Amino acid sequence: MQLKHIYCSKFFVEQRGVVLLIEINLGHLFSLRFQHLAWLILLNKLSDLLDTVFFVLRKKNNQVSILHVIHHITMPLLLWWGLLGMSYTGGNTYIITGVPKEGYRSGQYIETPYFPELYQFDYIAEYVLQSDFSDGHVMLMFIDYQIARESFIEIVGHNGTHPARYNGDIFRPPVIISQNHQLNLRFEANNQVKPGFRAICFFIKDPDLKARKPYTNCGGSKYKLGGVLTIDIHANHDYYDCLWNLSPHIATFEQTSFFLFISNISLENIGPNTTLEFREGLNSKSKLVKSINCNNGNCDLIPTEITVPALTGLYIRFNGFLNPASVFKMVYGTYRTGNCSKDEVFCNERCLLTALRCDGIEQCPDGRDEEQCTSSSIVLSTTPRSVAPKLRLLSENAVASFWVMFSIGVCGIVIFILVMIFAIYRHLKAARSPSNTIEQPEVEENYQVLYPMFVQEFPAASINLPLTKTSFKQLIVILLCCTPGQPRGIPNLIVDFIPPAFVGRIH
């Protein structure tokens, strides 16, 4: 089941007898698209804020109000803070609950968003896996693990003490069984991108703990042009889940003419409910090429050969039971089409690559690739390093990126506030400058000189417009702020009674 297509905050799903409770924070359903849209809105709000700055710089004070400034400052600040918190905390929580179910096909899939597409560099998610039974347990088995080396998963609840932590430098983590009825898995991209992971969650009972835990320390990634795939049988294990990713490195740009093949498949004394899958690709969601089912030693018709393009690679998964008498073996190799060179082996109308000659493995049905060999080759062990040291490490890259983003944002906001304060201060200072305001001593001096002159020389004006000391001082202020012939700011009533000669004499 893919959780990326959920469109509600809480609902119940029943699939194969397992009841799931899903809770998703709706604000982070589409974390990639949502964050991109939020950043665009933030840029839009910053552009609105620049309009306010331009208004102040151009002294368009009638277009700026206190509410206007507060609105355009707080909106970018709140958006930035929200995006910062979203990038750091992730905000993706998946809660999956279920009841124990019999059978090895009853598990539920969990995966990174859009797997096998790349996850986002700042993606963080937490998966809460809970059994509805208090005596139940949770078993987690990874069938795809393609995360970056710096990315990691952290599992809490498997031993009750310190969490297990696995980076991308291993082929796959071991099977995890919870100590109680809950298991928490946390994934952090840590500023890296890769396809991600895919795992199966089982809800099991106490008696099933030992019997149901599969052995996964088998398989691995293969980059050679050919070899042998086997499983080492262990006396204390009977249930196996082995994965192989075959991706041969071909040193040429003409990779379309190269093919990867599987032959000499040998399955003997295989246990019940066993499946062997071949997929054209490198993950469990790739195209299924062939599936072989076995039950108590009886297997489906085994093909002579399985062929896929070498460029796409091959994903092989064995899931089932083996015993000390079981035999599991197959041979893989790489060939190309066209005319063969003198160093290549012509085999079944194809050219077996030079590196496969005399490697100790018969890729040709008639064995001609191993003829006339002077020395025998040694087939290397196919057991990978599947578990990394369980170290409790800090997410240094994520913490560093958080503090860098936080510091840049704080510095930007402080600088912006200082610029706004300086611009408002300049504006207020300009409004109160001497060119616009007449100081009190200058008004008092003009009053002492002009009032007697005004009464003496213009008696008609003083009679028609009685002036007290206060009103005359106001008149002087108005006249000193005006240019001759342009009585700016003087009411029409006053202009009609003030002789133009008096206005000119003041200036």
Secondary structure, DSSP 8 states (H G I E B T S, - for coil): --GGG--SSEEEEEETTEEEEEE--GGGTTHHHHHHHHHHHHHHHHHHHHHHHHHHHTT-GGG--HHHHHHHHHHHHHHHHHHHHHHHH--EEEEEEE---SSTT--EEEESTTTTS---TT-EEEEEEEESSTT-EEEEEEEEEE--SS-EEEEESSSSSS-EEEETTSS----EE-SSSEEEEEEE-TT----EEEEEEEEE-TTHHHHH--B---EEEE-SS-EEEE----TT--EEEEEEEE-----SS-GGGEEEEEEEEEEES--SSEEEEEEESSSTTSEEEEEEEEETTEE----SEEEEETTT-EEEEEEEE--TT-EEEEEEEEEE-S---TTSEE-SSSEE-GGGTTSSS--STT-GGGTT-SS--------------------HHHHHHHHHHHHHHHHHHHHHHHHHHHHHHHHHHHHTSTTT---HHHHHHHHHHHHHHHHHH-HHHHHHS---HHHHHHHHHHHHTSBTTB-TT--HHHHHHS-HHHHHHH-
